Amino acid sequence: MKKGNMKNSLNQWAESIASRISDEWSGKSSFPEDSELMKDVLTKALSAVPSECKKLIGTGIIEETYFETLDFK
């Protein structure tokens, strides 16, 4: 991950990563409450250990450009 991409807080990254993982979980449609639980647990875990959260940024899980504004000019 490039240093310049840390303008968004690690908590924002953690929440976005957790949302992506819980949204793409195959059991989400059958167990929506468990999907929300997964999101909450992952957000807390990734926020608590920033070094592990940073490892996921710039992977197939979440792009380094995730928070960049799209320019449709």
N, C-alpha and C positions, 0 to 999 in steps of 0.2 A: 504494500500500500504506500502510495506517495504521501509525503508529509503535508503537502498542500491541501489534501482532501480531508483534513481533520477539522475544517471550519465548523462542521456540524458536530455536535457533542456526541460523545460515546453513548450516552443514553438514547439519543435519536437513532444512532446506528443499531444499538441493541434492540430497540423496539421494532425497527424496520426489518431486521434480520429475523426476529421472532415472528413477526407478522407473515413474512414470506414463507417461512417454514411451516407455520401452522395453517396457512391458507392452502398450501400445496399438499398437505397431509392427506393421504387417501381415505382416512376415516372421518374426515371433516363432515361430510354430508350425513353420515349415520350417527355421529357423536359430536354435535356442534358445541356442547358444553365442554367436552374434553379438549376440543380445539382451542377454545378460549383459555382453558387451564394451561395448556401447553404454551400458548403465547405468553401468558403471565409468568410462568416458571422460567421460560427461556429468556425473557426480558430481564428478569431479576438476576439470573445466573450470568448472562453476558455483561450486564452492568457491573456486577460484583468483581468480575475478572477481566478488566479491559484488555489485557494482552491476548486473551483468547478471542475476544470480540474482534480485535484488529486483524487476527489471522483470517477471518472469514471475508473481510472487505477486499474486493478485487478478485473474488472467486466466482464460480458459477452460481453461488448462492446469492450474492449481491454485488453489483458492479460498483467500481470506484466512482462512477459518474451518477450514481443513484439520485443524489440530491441536486444535480445540476439542472438548471432551467432549460427546457426545450425551446429552441428558437425556430419558429415557423415562418420567418420573413421570406 
